[in-house]
Amino acid sequence: MAYPGRPSHAGRARLPPGRTSFAEPGGPVSTRARRGRDRDRADADLLRRTASWLRDDPERARHAGLASDGDAHALAALLDVIAAELPHLDPAVRWQAVESCRLTLGETMADPYRRRTRRR
């Protein structure tokens, strides 16, 4: 007995009703994909916080090594664009952007042996 809309299986072996042998949109997500999304979110949040930090106070531009307030606003806009496109960036560019933002805000990983994307 075949189920409508389901792939047929070899022989008499069939999946129970309601189960499929392929991933459906909105269905289960692999652990690797979930961790990747969590990492993307955490890194994008860091870049956006750095952009906001640069916009909030003009004196911070000098702390970040920039010559003027206009440079700080331009860098903040660039960080917002990078945060939006983070999953598509070259890994080396991504690493440099994230590390630069981390240094600018004075943040470090609390424990290098523990992933920063772990849920608390």
URWO-V521849 format. One record per residue. N is the residue number from 1. PHI is phi as a letter, one per 20 degrees, with the letter a starting at -180 (999 if undefined). D_FIRST is the distance of its C-alpha to the first C-alpha in Angstrom with 1 decimal. Layout:
n = <N/N>
phi = <PHI/PHI>
d_first = <D_FIRST/D_FIRST>
This chain:
n = <1/2/3/4/5/6/7/8/9/10/11/12/13/14/15/16/17/18/19/20/21/22/23/24/25/26/27/28/29/30/31/32/33/34/35/36/37/38/39/40/41/42/43/44/45/46/47/48/49/50/51/52/53/54/55/56/57/58/59/60/61/62/63/64/65/66/67/68/69/70/71/72/73/74/75/76/77/78/79/80/81/82/83/84/85/86/87/88/89/90/91/92/93/94/95/96/97/98/99/100/101/102/103/104/105/106/107/108/109/110/111/112/113/114/115/116/117/118/119/120>
phi = <999/e/e/f/n/d/f/e/d/f/m/e/f/c/f/f/g/n/d/c/e/c/f/e/g/m/e/f/d/f/f/f/f/f/f/f/f/f/f/f/f/f/f/f/f/f/f/f/f/f/f/f/f/f/f/f/c/f/f/f/f/f/f/e/n/d/f/b/f/f/f/f/f/f/f/f/f/f/f/f/f/f/f/f/d/g/f/d/f/f/g/f/f/f/g/f/f/f/f/f/f/f/f/f/e/m/e/c/f/f/b/f/e/d/f/f/e/f/f/d>
d_first = <0.0/3.8/6.7/9.6/12.5/11.2/11.8/9.5/10.5/12.1/11.0/8.7/10.4/8.8/11.1/11.3/11.0/14.2/14.7/15.0/16.4/19.1/22.0/22.0/25.3/27.1/24.8/26.1/29.3/30.5/33.7/35.6/34.8/35.9/39.1/39.8/39.6/41.8/44.3/44.3/45.0/47.7/49.5/49.3/50.8/53.6/54.4/54.5/56.7/59.1/59.2/60.0/62.6/64.3/64.5/65.8/69.2/71.2/72.9/69.7/69.7/72.6/70.9/68.0/70.5/70.4/73.6/73.0/71.0/69.6/68.2/66.5/64.9/63.7/62.3/60.5/58.9/57.8/56.3/54.3/53.0/52.2/50.4/48.2/47.3/47.2/43.7/44.7/48.1/49.2/49.2/52.9/53.8/51.5/53.1/56.6/56.0/54.5/57.3/60.0/58.8/58.6/62.2/63.4/62.2/63.3/59.9/58.8/55.8/56.7/55.2/54.3/52.0/49.9/47.8/48.9/45.4/44.8/44.2/47.0>
